[in-house]
Amino acid sequence: MSTFKQHSVLPGFNLALGFTLLYLSLIVLIPLSAAFIRTAELPWPQFWATVTSPRVLASYQLTFGASFAAALTNAAFGLLVAWVLVRYQFPGKRIVDALIDLPFALPTAVAGIALTALYAGNGWIGQFLEPLGIKVAFTPLGVYVALTFIGLPFVVRTVQPVLEDIETELEEAAAMLGANRLQTFLRIIFPTIFPALMTGFALAFARAIGEYGSVIFIAGNMPMISEITPLLIITKLEQYDYAGATAIAVVMLLISFVLLLIINLLQWWSRRRNALA
Amino acid sequence: MSIEIRHLHKQFGSFAALRDINLKIHAGELLALLGPSGSGKTTLLRVIAGLETADTGQVLFNDEDATRQHVRDRQVGFVFQHYALFRNMTIFENVAFGLRVRPRHSRLKNQEIHERVTHLLKLVQLDWLADRYPHQLSGGQRQRIALARALAVEPKVLLLDEPFGALDAKVRKELRSWLRRLHDEMPITSVFVTHDQEEALEVSDRVVVMNEGRIEQAGTPDEVYEQPVNPFVYEFLGHVNLFHGRIHQGRAWIGDIEIDAPEHAEAEDLAAIAYVRPHDIEVDRFLNGDSALPARVSHILSVGPVVRLELTREDHQDRNLVQAEISKERFRELQLAKGDRVFIKPRRLDLFPHQSH
């Protein structure tokens, strides 16, 4: 055991590690393993049939597709918002800055109802979109809108501090060497904020995959069209099909885990290339 | 390329960073802007670079007005105090950056870029670090890379903002003489900012002493050290002793000493301060002939070839300390010890009428 222990001036390594593991077990690992254990009650063919039924497959596609699109949108526009908040001074900047956190704090059901009211065929925004043939509420597009709403703060809040840390000297140096604004952004600024942007993207993506409250109001929940996976899990639970519900949950968990692992690898790779001084 | 600065003025809110600056920098010269912090030296450098715009006044490059020229078009190399290396790029790519961002029609071929970067890395003696990243280098190495990067675009002017300010004393000394040698090999018009008077005097061809947004004096290191034009320059460049006295119709009195002061022939019984460098103070055990000031040895520092003495004046009420530097031989000859009574006499001094503030 003593080989694990590195001598450090900070006391309490054993205690701190023990507490960390216990805490992690209670909060994360035990509930997750319960899902696996519950799933194991199902015989393999039945498990496979549950998790690959057409309705479930359609829901995976919607959940992961819409989450990915929403996270991507947030990466782009969140970066823009962070840029404006860091780089420019304007009246009301602090208020705008505070507004960013609202999707964190707002009960998701409230967000869902508000968005539905806005985008329904007779809503404030929906009434203008309807004649153009764009239906938002009760379609996959609505799911995407709701997921974009709840994911925005993740990107802004991860990119903002990194942008603030970029020395203006770097940009001045690039300009003195003859680089134009675009070249400076693409070659100097973007590579520096890329790891943070990836983190923000991963957080927004993960949050969107698990999102339930805000989506179910605006989605309409039509099987095969606008039904998200978390809703299917709830549906199964309501039918006392616990094993079926956990089976779908396990698949979601595995897919999410693999996706987050890939994102983390990408981040690790870019951070290594962009090591901090 | 020569640089001329005409009537430059720059205001930050209520603070005047530059006040009516006029300066000519000759082609191929290595010029130091020396001054305490807040004296406007960095602002002046940044205005020359185009990173800052002056409120009024002109900057001329080779007699052509460059005041409105964009940073990118000025062909100026800039070295920052904190290096400002691009940390997401290797050392090689850092140096190559200026060549790679050129417009396509004037961009060099990859092979040529490679040759030039390798040449520059050899010039700064760091070609073996080409594949490393900036964070893997020491401060001195980073600053040399920053210099190579600035030189890669073949600038007409090289500007350095406290280039050695963030380095430790030993590395600073090494880089100082290295920069001097590099400039002798490659005489690009260079301006560097420093608050270290030793650095300015040692490296540059000409020193410009600045204070409170003004140029106090411009001249060769010898001129500014030996003939400071005013008390500020005197006090800023090296140690100096102050003696209070009076001047009257071309004569000056400091304690019992009476001296000729022909440059103050019009003075009518004015208070004055005499500035004397420590090495211009003569120390003797006895009063031989003419007048001198009595003092007591209060401290002796005899490390190195020069012995530094701290002396307390005995004839003066405020008993201020006088610093004197004498050679080791002279020290042995006098056989001084702490507490001894001596007589001191300024060998050379500069008198300035006392400004009461």
Interface residues (C-beta under 8 A of the other chain):
Chain A: E167 E169 L170 E172 A173 A174 A175 M176 L177 G178 A179 N180 Q183 R187 I188 P191 T192 R273 N274 A275 L276 A277
Chain B: A49 L51 V71 R72 V76 G77 F78 F80 H82 A84 L85 F86 R87 N88 M89 F97 G98 V101 R102 Y133 P134 H135 R149 A150 A152 V153
